[in-house]
Amino acid sequence: MAGRSKILLLEGDQAVAMSVAAAIREMDCDFLLAGDAVSALTVTRNAKPDLMVVSGDLPGGGGLVALKRIRTCVHTAVIPIIAISAGSQKQQLLAAGAQECLDKPVDLARLRSAMKKHLAGELTVTEAPAEAVRDPERMAELKDTGLLDSAPEKTFDRLTLLASKLLGTPVALMSLVDKDRQFFKSHTGLGEPWATKRQTPLSHSFCQWVVAGNEHLAVSDAREHPLLRENLAIKNLGVIAYAGVPLSAGRNKAIG
């Protein structure tokens, strides 16, 4: 039904899932279920829930793995998440991006209260998770290229100019995402002072999300995107439409 909130539960235990489903339906919300960490991101992207409840012992890798994948994807990172966990995982789940973590077996009255609270709030995300951006293997691969802070080169400039002409875009960039900035190895059409600086902080970066999720990103109007609309690239660089593709140096890590 239009106007009803959607709550997605990531839980492999059917008995727990049924009891949580009953609590969600009592709130007059739509209930969705995914039973493993492998399918969690796909289900989340397709369903676009207003809130998620994630079990720490989710089959297929665990709730922590699922939560990290959801938080590194630009399309799902703004969804509020309540974790339920038994044992010592609570701090890890909170550090990975859960807004709250309840003990398992979960008290349904407490869960309903938490769901109401987080449905009423709005989660604001401005930068990709530091853990993904600063991943040691990714950073080592980026450093090994020797491209960070290197001088402009005609070889790369020809590529960005070609991309701009083929796609009909006013700006094309080859951006390398460092731990706290993006460096433009090559660019065409970029305004000042950014063209001279050849870099911006991550507060002005869409590319960080391509790197964090290691997946392409295409947005027709960033001003309407639930996450990117807060990015300062819109205000200070005039970015509206964006298309980005992961750049790697041969291994399975995006460097830009």
N, C-alpha and C positions, 0 to 999 in steps of 0.2 A: 504493500500500500504506500502511496505517495505520502511523504512527510514522516513516516516512521523511521526511527533510528535503526541501524543495522549493527549488530554485535557479532563479531567473529570469534569463535572459540577454537584454539589450537590445543587439542587434547586427544590422547590415544586410548584412554580408559573410557569405555562406553558407559559404565555406571556413573562415573563423574560427569561425563558429557550430558547425560540425561537429566541429572539433578541441576546442573548449571543451566541447561536449556529451559527447564521449568521456571527457574528464577528470572531468566531473561524475558520469557513470555509474560510473566506476571507484571513486568514493567511496560508491557505493550510495545515491545521492540521485536524486530525480526531477528531470528537466530540462524547463524551460519556455522558450519563445522568443517575443520580440516584436521585429519588424524595423524599427520606426520610432518616432520621438518622439511622433507624433500619438496612437498607440494605447497608449503606454507606461503612462499612469496608469490607464486603464480595465482593461488586462490585469493590472496590479499589484493593483488593488483587488479584482478578481474572483478572482485566483489566490491571494492572500495568501501569498506565498513567505516562506521563512525567511531568504533571502539573495538579493541581486541583484548581477549583474555588468553594468556599464554601459559601453558603448563611447563614447568621446568624439566620434567622427565618425558618430554614429547618424543615418540619414536622417530627414528631416522636421523639422529644426530643431536637431539635435545632442544629444549626451548631456547637456550642461549644462542645456539647457531641460528635458529629461525629469527630470533629477535635482532641479531646483528645484520642479517640479510635485509630485513624489513627497514632497519634504520639507515642502511647505506643506499637504499633505492629512493630516488627523488620523488617517485610517485606514491610512496608509502610512508616516508619518514615522519610525516606530520600526524599520523594516526596515534591517539593515546593508547597506551598499553598497560594493562594490569597483569602482573605475573603471579602465578601461584606455585609455590615450591616448598618442598620439605628438605631440611638439611642445610648445608652451608652455601648454597648457590645464591641466596638472596642478594648479597652485596654485588655479585657479578651481574645479576639480572638488572639491578638498579643502575649499575655503572654502564651497562650496555644500552640503557635507554628506557627501561620500564619506569612509569610514573609512580608505581606503587607495587609492593610485593607482599602477598598474603600467604599465611602458612597453609600447608596442605596436610591433612584434609581440610578443605576450605569451609569456613563458616558462611553459609549462604546469606544470612542477614548482613554480615560485614561485606560480602561481595556485592550485594545489591546496593548498599550504601556507597561503596567505592565506584561502582558503575555509574550511578546517578551523578556523583561528583564529577567524574571525568567526562561524562557526556555533556555536562553543562559548561565545561571549560573549553578553552581553545589553545592548542599546542602550537607554539611558534618556534620554528627551526630556521636558523640563518646559515649555518655551515655544516658540511658533511662531518660525520664522526671522526674525531682526531685519530682514533685507533686505525681506521682504514686509510686515511690520508698519510699518516706517519708510519705505516707498516714498514718494519726494518728491511724486508726483502725488496719491497717496492722502492724505498729510498736508496738502497744500495744499487739497484738496477739503474735508477735515474742518474746517480752519481757516476756510474761506470761509463755512461754515454759521453761525459765531458761536455755536454751541451749547455748546462746551466751557466748563465752569465757569459756565454761565449758571444763573440762578435757576429753581426749579421753576415749571412753568406748567400750568394746569388742562387746557389742550388736550391736552398729552401725557399727563397723569395719567389722563384719561378713557380714553385708548387702552390703557394698561397695565392699568387696572382691567377694561376690557372683555375684553382678552386673557385675563386670569386667570379671569374668570367663564366665558367661552366654553370654555376648555380645562380648567377644573376644577383649576387649579394653585394652590398656595399663594403662589407668587412669580411676578411678571412684571416684566421690566426692559426699558428702552430704554437700551442701553449703547453708548457711543461709545469706540472703542478708540484711545487715544493711543499714543505711542511706548513708554511704559513703564508704563501704567496703563489701566484702563477707568473711564470716568466715567458715572454713571447720570443721564442727563437726566431720567428718570422711573423710578419703581419703586413696586411695591405688595407688601406682605408681607415685605419684607426686614428681617431682624433687626438689632439693634445690635451693634457700633457702626457697622456698614456703612450703615444707613439714614441716620444723621446725617452720616457722612463723604461719602456719595454716590459713593464710588469704592473700588476695590481695586487693588493691584499686579497685574501680569500673571501672577504666580505663583498667583493665585486666579481666573484667567479661563479659561472655556471659549470665550467669545466671540471671543478672539483667533484661534482656529482657523477660525471662520466667516469672519472678515475675511481671514486669510492665504490661505485656499483659495477665497474668494469663492463659497462654496456652503453650502447648508443643512446642519445637523448635528442628528441626533436620536439620543440614547443613552438606553436604558432603565435601565441601571445603570452609572454611571461607575466604580464600584469594581471592575468586571470588565473595563473597557476597557484594552487594553495600554498606551495612552499616558495617558489622562486619570486613571487610578487614582493617579498621582503628584501630581495637581493639588491644591493646598492648599484649594481651594474645597470639597472633600469633607470635609476635617478641620475647617476653621474656619467654613464657612458651611452645612455639612450638605447640600450638593448631591448628589443621587443621580441622578434623571432630569433630562434637559436636552433642550430643543429650541430651536434658534436659526436665524434666517433673516437673510441679509445685508440690511443697510440701506444704501441709497445716496442720494446727493443729486442724482441725475439723470444722472451719468456712470457709466462701467463700473468703478467702484472702490467696494469696500465700506468704509464709514466706521464701521460698528458692527453 
